[in-house]
Amino acid sequence: MDASLVTTPEARPGLVRWRYLWYVAAALIVLVVAILAGNFWFLDWVHVMSGVLWTGIDLFMGFVIGPIIRSVSVPVRKEIITRLTPVTLFLMPTLSIMTSTAGWFLAVQAGFTQLPWPQFGWIAAALALVTLMTIQGLGYLLPTSVRVCLELQKPAPDGPKIGRMMSRFYYVVASQGVMQIAIIVVMAKLATGV
């Protein structure tokens, strides 16, 4: 086998891939342009595309990748997580910021923030769901993923420590999936009229 294809822990790039910040910046520039342009269609496109990506990746990770990772051996799990975490470290927060920010500006543009109660309840539900998902994502899921990835990058990872860190992780991911589905219900209701 070609020695250049073998990846040693020393040759593997670090957890934070700073070059991904260019992609984050480009995505946020698109968001800002969509907001400043005042074009409803463009802003809606940014909201829907980032929401589809955020929801799709969340559901795929939670209900497909998660069970697979739990069922493979520790060395395979280590390889998957140490390759997946650097990508999701920038991707998921960017998608959640874009989706919720574009959604707020769409709600304002469409007049949804001026709705009387109980119709405004749909907007309140969307805000509550996105707030809960953001708190869980940035406050628990992301830091836990980083801690597990850092532990797995050690020459001798502490399996019981990783197990303790991940004990609630999959339940929180599942609750994110449920909230993602709930917000799709809310968005469908808003799109078809409240």
Salt bridges, closest charged atoms under 4 A:
GLU79 OE2 - ARG12 NH2 3.10
GLU79 OE1 - ARG83 NH1 2.17
GLU151 OE1 - LYS154 NZ 2.93
GLU151 OE1 - LYS161 NZ 3.53
